[in-house]
Amino acid sequence: MPHYENVPFEVPENWEWTTLGEIGTWQSGATPSRLRKDYYGGNIPWLKTGDLNDGLITDIPEFITQKALDETSVKLNPIGSILIAMYGATIGKIGILTFPATTNQACCACSDYKIEQMYLFYFLLANKKVFIAMGGGGAQPNISKEKIAVTFMPLPPLTEQQRIVVEIERWFKLIDAIDQSKADLQTTITQTKSKILDLAIHGKLVPQDPNDEPASELLKRINPKAQITCDNEHNGKLPPNWTFTKIKNVFEINPKTQADDNLDVAFVPMANISDGYRNLFTYDKRKWRSIKSGFTHFQNGDIAVAKISPCLENRKSVVFSSLPNGLGAGTTELHIFRSLGIDVFYALYFFKTNNFINQCVGTFNGVVGQQRIGKAIIENISFPLPPLSEQKRIVCKIEDLFSLINIVDKQLEE
């Protein structure tokens, strides 16, 4: 093994510095002429860099013929060959063949390596950023097999290579287990929030106060003609002092706005509205004249709920606040609900419940990919109405519980 100067770092005494070119032969592939139909559609796998997955390669979608292999510079790499991408956005992506395969010219392969396979694999994986940096500086980033061949590599004894691989994979399994636990916990967090809202709209989240003004009295003030009922096929029975009503009885739906054309207002596309159980949005400032036609109107205090799938199921809904001049417009894929006297945040949490979403999904119209719920359907969905003071207690309790849950959620993301 030759002695190298200016090596990247010191290694243990029984290790050596070498290069990738010294541990095996690296060769790139080729692309048979696309004009030759007899070169394609055979039974020999032909891999492109997009097929690399930083792991075992078990499937390649394109095939060439034996004629292409015989008549072009494409080469057949044996099982166990380690591949690395050399061009463009895929530089540094790697893979191990689980079957013989050819590659295009953007891919470099090593099949006759003289070291532990997975040690070489993990070395390449760990140095992806190094290879990306090698490819910088040009309009089309790329590296070459020559650059790969002169890349330094610290080489331990074979038995130590094997021990290193075992240790790496032990840690990877632990990391995978932690990631799965985090995913399971995040699922539990989502389920817990859903359960909290379910309890809230059934009167089981906070105690009822017999001194509260009944919801029926609130409803009479808002809409004297509204029907009052205390049970419903979708929700079951309600606590005393609660009532069911229709959404249309407690909201003005999709109201229009009149404003000065030169007024600065908010413009909110769907992408600017948070999903899940959050109440967040951002806006761009526009002149009213530029968005007053062809968009949905809203103002401070209005509730926006996505009417198109899958945004509705993903809980894209929000209470608008702090809008420029109190006004805005946005995507036409929103229904706007203007409260006629109920707590807007209680209403927002209702719109985020599975109860509401499931009633909507069952009545979607339109083709797949463009399914939405119309105003005529949504306005007749049942709305569980507590006394106003209990609505406010429910909102406070939800926000207290969500704040605690969000602390855990934030720690999982860090």
N, C-alpha and C positions, 0 to 999 in steps of 0.2 A: 504494500500500500504506500503510495508516494506521500512525502511530507509536504504540508501546505503552510504557507505563511499567511498572515492577516485573516485568520479564521474568525468566524463570528463570535465565538466564546470558547472558554476552556472546557474540556471534557475530562471525565475520569481517566486514569492512567491506562486502563485496559480497553478504552474506546479509541476510535480513530476518526479523523475527518476524511471524508471521501466526497465524491460527486455522484449525482444521479446517473451520469453517463458511465461511471465505473461499476455500478451495481447491476447494469443491464443495458440492453440495446433499445433505444427509443425510435419508433418509426411512425410516420404519419400515414394517413390513408389517402383516398382519392375519390373523385366523383365520376363515375362512368358517364359518357355523353348522354344527356337527356334526349337527344335526337334519335338514339338507338333504342327503340322499344324492346328489342330482343335482349337488352341488358337488364331490364327491370321485370319484376313480377315472378322471380324464381323462388328458390327456397334457401338462399344464403342471406342471413340477416345483414343489413347495412345500416350502421349506426351514425346518427348525426349528434352534434354536441347537445342539442336540446333533449336527447334521450338519456343523458347522464343525470344521475340522481344522488350523487355522494353516497352511494351504497351499492348493494348487489343489483346488477342489471338482469332482470328476469323477463323483460319484454321489449322488443324493438318492432315498430310498426311497418318498416319498409324492408323490402327484400330485392336482391339482385340475382342474376342467373350465373351459372357456371361459365357461360360464354364471357360475361363481363369480367369474371375473375381471371379467366385465361388470357384475355386480350387487352386488359388495361393494367394500370399500376396499382390497382386496389389490392390489398393484402388481407389474408385470412388470419385473424388472431385467435389463438387457442383459448380454451376454458382457463380462467384464472388470470388472464391478462388484465393489467391495470391501465385504465385510460384516463387521460386528462385533456380538457378543452383548451384550445390555444387562441381562439378568436372571439372578439366582440364581448357581449355582455356575459357570456358563459365562461370566460377565462377562469381557470382554476377549478372548475367543476370536475369531479372524478367519478369513477365507477369501476366495478370488478365484473368481468364477464362470467356468466354462469353457463354459457354455451359459446361455441366458436362463432365469430362475427367479424365482418369487415367494418371499416369506418370511412367517413369522408376526410378531406384534407385538413379540416379544422380540429381534428382529434389526433392525439399522439398516444401510442400504446407501447407498453413494455411487457414482454411475456417471458423473457429469459432471466429475470432478476434472480440474484443469488443470495437473497436475504429473506427473512420472514415476511410473508405476503402482507399481513395486516400491519406490521411495523411500517412498511413502505406506504401502505394506504393511509395510515394515520399521520405519517409525516407529511404527505401531500395535502391531506385535509387541513392540517394545522398551518400550512404555509400558503393557503389560498390567497391571502392578502399580499404576500410576497410576489406571487405570480401575477396578480392584478397590477401591482406596482411596476413590474417588469414590462407590462404591455402598454403603459401610459406613454403619453407624449405624441401620439399620432392621431390623425382624424379617425382611423379605424384601429382601436386597440387590439394588439395581438402579441403573442409570444411565438417562439419557434422551437423546434426540437433541439436546436443548438443551444438556446438559452436554458432549456430544461436540463440538458446534459451537463452543463457547467454549474448547476445549482449545488451549493454545498449541502452536505448531509452528515450529521453526527451518527457514527455507526458503533453500537455496542456489540459485545459478543452475541452469538446467535441465541444462546440460552437466556441472556438478559433481554434480548429483543422479545422473546416469547413471554418473559415475565412482565415486561412493560405492556405488552398487548393485553395480557390477562388483567392487569391493574387498570388500564384505560377502560376496558369493557366493564369492569366492576363498577367504576365510577359512572360510566354512561348509564348502566342499569339503575343505579341509585338516582341519577338525575331524571331519568325517564319516570321512575316511581314518584319522585317529587312532583314532576310536571303533571302526572296523572292525578295525584292527590290534590294539586292546585285546581285542576280542571274539575274534579269532583266537588271540591269546596265551592268553586264559582257556580256550579250547577245548583248546589244546595242554597247558595245565597240568592240566586234567581228564584228558586222555588219558595224560599222563605218570604221574599218580598211579595210574591204572588199570593201566598197564604195570608199575609198581613192584610193585603187589600181585600181579599175574599172575606176575611173576618170583619173588616171595616164596613163593607156594604151590606152585611147581614146583621149589623148591630151587636157584634160580639167582640169588638176591639176595646171599647170603653164602656163604663157603666152608664146606664140610662139615669137621667135625673127626672123624677116625676114632676118637678117644678118647671121643667122646660115647657115653653109653648108648643103644643102639638104641631107636627108638620102639616096636618090638615089645615090649620089656621094660616100657616105661611102660604100654603098652596092657594087658599081662597083669596088671599091678597094679591098673589102673583097672577092667578088665572081663575076667576070665580066659576068658570064653566068647566074646569077640569074635573074628571071623575076621580073619586077617592076610593082606594082599595088597600087592604092590608095583606093580601096574599097574591101570589103570581106563580104561573107554571115554571118559570125559569129560576125563580129565587126562593120559592117557598114562603113561609110566614115571616112577618116582620115583628119587631118589638112594639110594645105600646108606644104611642106618640109618633110612630113612623107611618109613612104611606107610600104606595106606589103611584107613579104617574107616568105619562109619556114624556119623552125628551122634549117634544115640541111644546109642552105646557110650561116648561121652566126656562126655555132658551129662545132667543131669536136666532134663527139659523141662516147663515150666509147673508148677513146684511150688507148693503151697499154703502159706500162712503162718498160724500161730496166734499171737495176741498179745493183750495186755490191751486191752479196749475203750477205755480212757481214754488210751492211749498216743498221743503225737504222732508222726505219720508223714508221709511225702511222698505227694502226689498229683500224677501226671504225665500230662496229656493228650497226645495225639499232637503237637499244635502246639508243645509244649515240648521236643520232641526234635529236635536238629539233623539236617539232611540232608547229603548229600555225604560227604566223607571226614573230617568232624569228629567229635569225641566229646564233645558238649556237651548238657546238658539243664538245665532249671530246674523247680522244683516249688512247689506251694502246700502249706502245712502244714495237715493235717486230723487229726481224731481217728480212730483205727482203726475205731471202731464205725460211722462214717459211710461208710466206703469198703471195708469188708471183704467185702461182698457185691456181686456184679455187676461186679467189676473184676478186672484181672489183678494178681497178687501178685508182689513181687520184694523183694530185699534187696541190701545192699552186695555188689559183686562179680558180680552177675548181669548177663548180656548180654540186652538187649532188641532184638528185630528186628521191624520192621513186617511184618505178614502180609498186608496189603491193598494192592492196586494203586491209585494209583501210588507210594504211600509206600515200598513195598519197593524198587521200581526206583530211587527217589530216594535210596536208602541211608539211610533213617531207622533208625539203629541206634546203640546206645550201651552203655557199661559203667557201671552205676550205682555211685555212690560218695558218701560224705558225706551219706547220707540221715539224717533225724532218727531217732534210735534204730535206725539201720541198716535201716529197713524202709520199704516203700512199696507203693502200688497205683496203677493207671492204666488207660488205655484198654484195652478188650478186643481191640483190633486189634494186639496185640503177642504174639509168642511169646517166652517167657523161657527162657534157657539158663543153667543153673547148672553150672559146670565141675566135673568129677569128678577133676581133676588136671592139666589143661593150662593154659597161659598164656592168661588171658582176653583180653588185647589181641591176641595172635596170632589167637585165635578171632574177635574183632571184625573184624580186617582181612580174614579169610576171608569173613565175612558181607557185606563191602563189595565183594567181587570180582565181576567180570562172570561168572566161572565159576559161582559160587553163584547169583547173580541169574537168570542164563539158565536154570539148571536149575529154579528156582522158577516162572518165567514160563511155561515149557512145561507146567506141571502145574496152573495156576490153575483153580479152579472158581468158579461163581457167574456172575451176569449182569454185563454191562459196567457199570462204575462201582462194582461191589461184588465184584470178583474178589479172591480171597484164596487162600493156600496153607494147607492143613490140616496138623495135627500128624502125621497118618499118612504124609503125603508127605515133609514136611521132615525127619523123624527118620531117613529112609532115604537121604538124600542123602549121597554120599561125601565124606569129610573127609580131606584130606591131612595126615598127622600126622608132624612131624619129631621128633627127640629134644628133650626139654624144654629143654636148654641152647641148642640151635639156635633153638628158638622165641623165646627171650629175645633172642638175637643178631639175629634177623630183626626183632623189634619195635623194637629200638634203631636198626637201620639204616633201617627205614621212617620212624621218627620224626625221625631226622637229615635224611633226604632231604626229607620233607614240610616240615620247618622251613625249609629253604632255599627250597623252592618257595613256601611261604606268604609269605615276604618279598616276592617278586616279585608275588604275588597281592594283597597288601595295598597295595603301591605303585600297582597298577592301579586300586584302588578309591578312592584319595585324589584 
